[in-house]
Amino acid sequence: MTVVHVEVLVEEPSMETALRLLLPKMLGDISFEVHPHQCKEELLKRLPERLRGYSRWLPENWRIVILVDCDDDDCHDLKARLEQYAQNAGLVTKTSARVNDSPYVVINRIVIEELEAWYFGDWKAVRAAYPKVPAKVPHQEKYRDPDSIAGGTWESFERVLQRRGYFSGGLRKMDAARSIVPHMDPNHNNSRSFQVFREALQAMLSS
């Protein structure tokens, strides 16, 4: 069945800003809506009720994508929690559909670590927005794997930019998203969590 619309649930406004700029590159002409929350805790608290609501009216050719930061959670436990919420609402997820090869409605994806890991994964886009940052950053050992940066990904990203005179008063996540994402190429990103997200969307569109 051809997907005609995608509902995306995210935990905070900067991810909403990023996806509104990024998803047209990934979904083409398919319509979408991004629903932000104020934090991860709010998203997880409201998710069961929201999924139950979707289950009552969602058209067959619509899909739901849920994006949550891993933070300090065990990513497997967090994924299992998201899967259980969908199951309780009577919605088939991409993961559960593999078991019996059935159509799915919900895609749960964990962002390891945070949105800033996706920026480290496309450093060319970062330099297009902030040209004074060094080109060699992704070649340094501590930044080589965008999803395994020690000490907090957004904090590391902030430090790199501040060393070159950007965001001296602190990283403004919304401004960073507006500046970087228009330059991002979804087909060239070294963040594994971004690649998994991209592959899930591609599989959804081709199913």
C-alpha positions in Angstrom: 0.0 0.0 0.0 1.3 3.4 -0.9 2.0 5.7 2.0 0.4 9.1 1.6 1.1 10.8 5.0 3.4 10.4 8.0 2.8 11.5 11.6 6.1 12.1 13.4 6.2 12.4 17.2 9.4 13.9 18.7 10.4 15.0 22.2 11.5 18.6 21.7 11.2 21.6 19.4 14.7 21.6 17.9 14.1 18.1 16.5 10.8 19.4 15.0 12.6 22.3 13.4 15.2 19.9 12.0 12.7 17.4 10.6 10.5 20.0 9.0 13.6 21.0 6.9 14.9 17.4 6.5 11.9 15.3 5.8 11.0 16.9 2.4 14.4 15.6 1.2 13.6 12.1 2.4 9.8 11.8 1.8 9.5 13.7 -1.5 5.9 14.7 -2.1 4.5 12.7 0.8 2.8 14.9 3.3 3.9 14.8 7.0 3.2 16.5 10.3 5.7 16.8 13.2 4.3 16.9 16.7 6.9 18.2 19.3 6.8 17.9 23.1 8.6 19.9 25.7 10.8 17.0 26.8 11.3 13.2 26.6 9.3 12.6 29.8 6.3 14.5 28.4 6.4 12.5 25.1 6.6 9.1 27.0 3.9 10.1 29.4 1.5 11.2 26.6 2.4 8.5 24.1 0.1 5.6 25.3 -3.0 7.8 25.1 -1.9 9.3 21.8 -1.4 5.9 20.2 -4.8 4.8 21.4 -6.3 7.8 19.8 -4.5 7.1 16.5 -5.7 3.5 16.6 -9.3 4.7 16.4 -9.1 6.8 13.2 -5.7 6.4 11.4 -6.2 5.7 7.7 -4.6 2.6 6.4 -2.2 4.5 4.2 -0.8 6.7 7.0 2.2 5.8 9.2 3.5 7.0 12.6 7.2 7.6 13.3 8.3 8.0 16.9 11.8 9.5 17.6 13.2 9.4 21.1 16.7 10.3 22.4 18.4 7.4 24.2 20.1 9.7 26.8 21.1 7.6 29.8 18.5 4.9 29.2 19.3 1.4 28.0 18.4 1.7 24.3 16.9 -1.9 24.2 14.7 -1.2 27.3 13.6 2.1 25.8 12.7 0.5 22.5 10.8 -2.3 24.3 8.8 0.3 26.1 7.9 2.0 22.9 7.0 -1.3 21.3 4.7 -2.2 24.3 2.9 1.2 24.1 2.1 0.5 20.4 1.0 -3.1 21.1 -1.3 -2.0 23.9 -2.9 0.4 21.5 -3.4 -2.3 19.0 -1.0 -0.9 16.5 1.6 -3.1 14.6 5.1 -1.8 14.7 7.9 -2.3 12.1 9.8 -4.5 14.6 6.8 -6.7 15.5 5.7 -7.0 11.8 9.0 -8.9 11.1 7.7 -11.9 13.1 4.7 -12.6 10.9 5.4 -10.5 7.9 2.3 -8.3 8.5 1.8 -4.7 7.5 2.9 -2.2 10.1 1.8 1.3 11.2 4.4 2.5 13.7 8.1 2.9 13.4 10.0 3.4 16.7 13.5 4.8 16.4 16.0 5.7 19.0 18.4 8.7 18.4 21.8 7.8 19.9 22.7 10.2 21.6 20.9 13.4 20.4 20.1 15.5 17.3 23.7 16.8 17.5 25.0 13.3 16.7 23.4 13.8 13.3 25.3 17.0 12.9 28.6 15.4 13.7 27.6 12.8 11.1 27.4 15.4 8.3 30.2 17.8 9.2 30.1 19.3 5.7 26.7 20.7 6.5 28.0 22.1 9.8 30.8 23.8 8.0 28.5 25.2 5.4 26.5 26.9 8.2 29.5 27.7 10.5 32.6 27.9 8.2 35.1 28.7 10.9 34.8 25.3 12.5 37.7 23.0 11.5 37.2 20.5 8.7 39.3 17.9 10.6 36.9 17.5 13.5 35.2 14.2 12.3 38.7 12.7 11.9 39.6 13.2 15.5 39.2 10.0 17.5 36.7 11.3 20.0 34.4 12.5 17.3 34.9 9.7 14.7 31.7 7.8 15.8 29.0 10.4 16.2 26.8 8.1 18.3 29.6 7.3 20.8 30.9 10.8 21.8 31.7 10.8 25.5 30.5 13.5 27.8 27.3 14.5 26.1 26.9 15.0 22.3 25.3 18.5 22.5 27.9 19.7 25.0 30.7 18.5 22.7 29.0 20.1 19.7 28.6 23.4 21.7 32.3 23.3 22.7 33.5 22.8 19.1 31.5 25.8 17.9 32.3 28.0 20.8 36.1 27.5 20.2 35.5 29.3 16.9 33.4 32.1 18.2 29.9 30.7 17.7 27.2 30.6 20.4 29.4 32.2 23.1 26.3 32.5 25.3 25.4 28.8 24.9 24.2 26.6 22.0 20.8 27.8 20.7 19.4 24.5 19.3 16.7 26.0 17.2 19.1 28.4 15.5 21.6 25.6 14.9 18.9 23.4 13.3 17.7 26.2 11.0 21.3 26.9 9.9 22.6 23.4 9.5 19.8 21.2 8.3 19.2 22.9 4.9 22.8 21.8 4.0 22.4 18.2 5.2 22.5 15.4 2.7 20.4 12.4 4.0 22.4 10.0 1.8 25.7 11.0 3.4 25.7 10.9 7.1 28.1 8.9 9.4 25.7 8.7 12.3 24.5 5.1 12.5 21.3 6.2 14.3 20.6 8.6 11.4 21.3 5.8 8.9 18.8 3.5 10.7 16.2 6.3 10.6 16.8 6.9 6.9 16.6 3.2 6.1 13.4 2.8 8.0 11.8 5.6 6.0 13.1 4.1 2.8 11.6 0.7 3.6 8.3 2.3 4.6 8.1 4.1 1.3 8.8 1.0 -0.7 6.6 -1.4 1.3 
